[in-house]
Amino acid sequence: MDADVQTSGHPVAEANRWSLGRFSPVGFVRRAKPVLFVVCLIPLAWLIWDAFNTGLGAEPIKAIIHRTGGWTLRFLLITLTITPLRKITGWHALIRLRRMFGLFAFFYACLHFLSYVGLDQAFDLHYIIPDVIKHKYVLVGFTSFLLLIPLAVTSTNGMVRRLGGRRWQRLHRLVYVTAIGGVLHFLWLVKSDIREPLLYGAILAVLLDYRLYQQQRGTKTAVPANN
């Protein structure tokens, strides 16, 4: 008798086929990752298209800085959403996407930073340093960018092993500080319509609240085990 016929209908066999099939979380994430990688490049492609087709408006440098900064903050929030989503859905394979989204946040942050110091300030420290000191939104944004650098550098598996899991986790909690700084940078930058930075702030507040809830829940669970 054919092997497929023998295993068909058996509960264990069906479960194994489901877990190993293309609709399993691991298989889905593995197939979705290259697609999502391309999707993450669409904002850059769109920006380049607009740059060559007069789609950046009357102030193209300002538009480039604003759009790259906006996508930096969006990718930071997407990165922070992965862990709660993984815990809520039980799709632990989602963790494989967190590093990619985090590195795209750093990538767009680099474009944002280079657009400011290069296109806007022409790499002239005589203008950049006073601007950082004078405007608090520039100072907060600059600080947040600097905090992203060690997170990007230590994102590899080799650095996780070198630092140790616990120290690595403590270091990467800086991503919350960076995200808060990004929201404040955006909020202080805009002068009239603050709806978008407030929306990002609300999303970040929910993510922070969820993390604090998980920490408190873990602490309460650990107390009986120590007694």
C-alpha positions as CSV (number, residue, x, y, z in Angstrom):
1,M,0.0,0.0,0.0
2,D,1.2,3.6,-0.8
3,A,2.9,5.3,2.2
4,D,0.7,8.4,1.7
5,V,-2.4,6.3,2.0
6,Q,-1.1,4.7,5.2
7,T,-0.5,7.9,7.0
8,S,-3.5,9.8,5.7
9,G,-6.1,10.4,8.4
10,H,-3.8,9.5,11.3
11,P,-4.0,12.4,13.9
12,V,-0.2,12.3,14.7
13,A,0.7,12.1,11.0
14,E,-1.6,15.0,10.1
15,A,-0.1,17.1,12.9
16,N,3.4,16.4,11.7
17,R,2.4,17.2,8.2
18,W,0.9,20.5,9.4
19,S,3.9,21.4,11.5
20,L,6.3,20.7,8.7
21,G,4.2,22.1,5.9
22,R,4.3,25.4,4.3
23,F,1.5,26.8,6.6
24,S,3.5,26.3,9.8
25,P,4.7,29.4,11.5
26,V,8.4,28.5,10.9
27,G,7.8,27.8,7.2
28,F,5.6,30.9,6.8
29,V,8.2,33.2,8.4
30,R,11.1,31.6,6.4
31,R,9.2,32.2,3.1
32,A,7.9,35.6,4.1
33,K,11.3,37.0,5.2
34,P,12.8,37.7,1.7
35,V,9.5,39.2,0.6
36,L,9.4,41.5,3.7
37,F,13.0,42.4,3.0
38,V,12.0,43.7,-0.4
39,V,9.0,45.4,1.1
40,C,11.2,47.2,3.6
41,L,13.1,48.8,0.7
42,I,10.0,50.2,-1.0
43,P,10.2,53.5,1.0
44,L,13.7,54.0,-0.3
45,A,12.7,53.2,-3.8
46,W,9.7,55.5,-3.5
47,L,12.0,58.3,-2.2
48,I,14.4,57.9,-5.1
49,W,11.6,57.8,-7.6
50,D,10.2,61.1,-6.2
51,A,13.7,62.6,-6.2
52,F,14.1,62.0,-9.9
53,N,10.5,63.0,-10.8
54,T,10.1,66.2,-8.9
55,G,7.9,64.6,-6.3
56,L,9.6,66.0,-3.2
57,G,7.9,69.4,-3.3
58,A,9.4,72.8,-2.9
59,E,11.8,71.8,-0.2
60,P,13.3,68.4,-1.3
61,I,16.0,68.2,1.3
62,K,13.5,68.8,4.1
63,A,11.2,66.1,2.5
64,I,14.1,63.6,2.4
65,I,15.0,64.2,6.0
66,H,11.4,64.0,7.1
67,R,10.6,60.8,5.2
68,T,13.8,58.9,6.2
69,G,13.1,59.9,9.9
70,G,9.5,58.8,9.7
71,W,10.5,55.4,8.4
72,T,13.2,55.1,11.1
73,L,10.6,55.5,13.8
74,R,8.1,53.2,12.1
75,F,10.6,50.4,11.8
76,L,11.6,50.9,15.5
77,L,8.0,50.5,16.5
78,I,7.6,47.4,14.2
79,T,10.7,45.9,15.8
80,L,9.3,46.5,19.3
81,T,6.0,44.9,18.3
82,I,7.5,41.6,17.3
83,T,8.0,40.3,20.9
84,P,4.4,41.1,22.1
85,L,3.0,39.7,18.9
86,R,5.1,36.5,19.3
87,K,3.9,36.0,22.9
88,I,0.2,36.7,22.1
89,T,0.0,34.5,19.0
90,G,2.4,31.8,20.1
91,W,4.3,32.2,16.8
92,H,7.8,32.0,18.2
93,A,9.2,32.0,14.7
94,L,8.4,35.7,14.4
95,I,11.5,36.4,16.4
96,R,13.5,35.7,13.2
97,L,12.1,38.9,11.8
98,R,13.0,41.2,14.7
99,R,16.7,41.6,13.8
100,M,15.9,42.4,10.2
101,F,13.4,45.1,11.1
102,G,15.8,46.5,13.7
103,L,18.6,46.7,11.1
104,F,16.2,48.4,8.7
105,A,15.4,51.0,11.4
106,F,19.2,51.6,11.7
107,F,19.5,51.8,7.9
108,Y,16.9,54.5,7.6
109,A,18.3,56.2,10.7
110,C,21.7,56.4,8.8
111,L,20.0,57.9,5.8
112,H,18.2,60.4,8.0
113,F,21.4,61.4,9.7
114,L,23.4,61.6,6.5
115,S,20.6,63.7,4.9
116,Y,20.8,66.1,7.8
117,V,24.6,66.4,8.1
118,G,25.3,66.1,4.4
119,L,22.4,67.6,2.4
120,D,21.2,70.1,4.9
121,Q,24.4,71.1,6.7
122,A,27.0,70.2,4.0
123,F,29.1,68.3,6.6
124,D,30.1,71.7,8.1
125,L,30.7,71.3,11.9
126,H,30.5,75.1,12.3
127,Y,26.8,74.8,11.6
128,I,26.1,71.3,12.9
129,I,27.5,71.7,16.5
130,P,25.6,75.0,17.2
131,D,22.4,73.5,15.7
132,V,22.7,70.4,18.0
133,I,23.3,72.6,21.1
134,K,20.6,75.2,20.2
135,H,17.7,72.9,19.2
136,K,16.6,70.2,21.7
137,Y,14.9,68.2,19.0
138,V,18.2,67.9,17.1
139,L,20.1,67.0,20.3
140,V,17.5,64.3,21.2
141,G,17.6,62.9,17.6
142,F,21.4,62.9,17.5
143,T,21.5,61.1,20.8
144,S,19.0,58.5,19.7
145,F,21.0,57.8,16.6
146,L,24.2,57.3,18.6
147,L,22.3,54.8,20.9
148,L,21.3,52.8,17.8
149,I,24.9,52.2,16.7
150,P,25.8,49.7,19.5
151,L,22.5,47.9,19.0
152,A,23.2,47.4,15.3
153,V,26.8,46.4,15.9
154,T,25.9,43.8,18.5
155,S,22.9,42.3,16.5
156,T,24.8,39.3,15.2
157,N,24.7,35.8,16.8
158,G,28.4,36.1,17.4
159,M,28.0,39.2,19.5
160,V,25.2,37.6,21.5
161,R,27.6,34.7,22.4
162,R,30.4,37.1,23.1
163,L,28.4,39.4,25.4
164,G,26.3,36.6,27.0
165,G,22.6,36.5,26.7
166,R,21.8,38.5,29.9
167,R,24.2,41.3,29.1
168,W,23.1,41.4,25.5
169,Q,19.5,41.8,26.6
170,R,20.3,44.6,29.0
171,L,22.1,46.4,26.3
172,H,19.3,46.0,23.8
173,R,16.8,47.5,26.1
174,L,18.2,50.8,24.9
175,V,15.9,50.4,21.9
176,Y,13.1,51.6,24.1
177,V,15.1,54.7,25.1
178,T,15.9,55.3,21.4
179,A,12.2,54.9,20.4
180,I,11.2,57.4,23.1
181,G,13.9,59.8,21.9
182,G,12.6,59.3,18.3
183,V,9.0,60.2,19.3
184,L,10.2,63.3,21.2
185,H,12.4,64.3,18.3
186,F,9.5,64.1,15.9
187,L,7.1,65.8,18.4
188,W,9.4,68.8,19.0
189,L,10.2,69.1,15.3
190,V,6.7,69.6,14.0
191,K,5.1,72.9,14.7
192,S,1.4,72.6,13.9
193,D,0.0,69.1,13.2
194,I,1.2,66.8,16.0
195,R,-1.2,64.0,15.3
196,E,1.4,61.7,13.7
197,P,4.0,61.9,16.5
198,L,1.2,61.6,19.1
199,L,0.0,58.4,17.3
200,Y,3.5,56.9,17.4
201,G,3.8,58.0,21.1
202,A,0.5,56.2,21.9
203,I,1.7,53.0,20.1
204,L,5.0,53.2,22.0
205,A,3.2,53.7,25.3
206,V,1.1,50.5,24.7
207,L,4.3,48.6,23.9
208,L,6.0,49.9,27.0
209,D,3.0,49.1,29.2
210,Y,2.9,45.6,27.8
211,R,6.6,45.0,28.6
212,L,6.1,46.3,32.2
213,Y,3.1,44.1,32.6
214,Q,5.1,41.0,31.5
215,Q,8.0,41.9,33.8
216,Q,5.7,42.3,36.8
217,R,3.9,39.0,35.9
218,G,7.3,37.3,35.7
219,T,8.3,38.6,39.0
220,K,5.2,37.5,40.7
221,T,5.5,34.0,39.2
222,A,9.1,33.7,40.3
223,V,8.4,34.6,44.0
224,P,6.7,31.3,45.0
225,A,9.6,29.4,43.4
226,N,12.1,31.1,45.7
227,N,10.2,30.4,48.9
